[in-house]
Amino acid sequence: MQLDFLTIFIHATIALITILNPVAAASIMVTLVSPLTPTTVKPIAVKTTLTVLIASMITLFSGEAIFNFFGINVNSIKVIGGIILMLIAINMAYGEMAKNRHSPEEKEEAQDKEDISVVPLGIPILFGPGVIATIIVLQHSIAVSYPIYIAYILLVVALLISSLMVYATLRYAIAITKWLGVTGIKILTRIMGLIVGAIAVQFIIDGIKALW
């Protein structure tokens, strides 16, 4: 029982960190911030992390209720969420960092903004439809085996850890991107793309099975 619980917790945490993909967000951030110094990066990292955390908590505690209000089945969310994640995974597998998470227009607008923390860095580059679907699906999947309050506690902790990872990556984005380089970031993005793709396939299969 404890082993199963721990396994589910680790799976949820890894899934959230991988889908958030803070390394890709960091590589985008360093191209948008000027002047690029630790002093200018720190407040952006704090505000972006809070944006992601708050949006994630709102999704966790109200997302499924909103979908239920509109009569949308959770299994339908699994299928469409899996498809969205698959598109993200394909782009990541080709080394396209967060290409599908924001449009060229959003990037162009961000270059003219003094504060990019909330938009586009927090939303939609880090927190997008894929993350929303993942949180709701994970909550539903955990609640099948455990009481709902356990699912909430587990995911709150997983989201806190994921947010800390986002903060650390953005806070030290200058050093990380310099150390990894373009090639290193693309390799890491491709590896994460394989993980996201595997999660996407599982979501789609589980959703289709339940709907069938």
Secondary structure as GFF3:
##gff-version 3
##sequence-region A 1 212
A	DSSP	alpha_helix	2	20	.	.	.	ID=ss1
A	DSSP	alpha_helix	22	32	.	.	.	ID=ss2
A	DSSP	alpha_helix	38	69	.	.	.	ID=ss3
A	DSSP	alpha_helix	74	93	.	.	.	ID=ss4
A	DSSP	three_ten_helix	99	101	.	.	.	ID=ss5
A	DSSP	alpha_helix	104	111	.	.	.	ID=ss6
A	DSSP	pi_helix	117	126	.	.	.	ID=ss7
A	DSSP	alpha_helix	129	145	.	.	.	ID=ss8
A	DSSP	alpha_helix	148	171	.	.	.	ID=ss9
A	DSSP	alpha_helix	173	211	.	.	.	ID=ss10
###
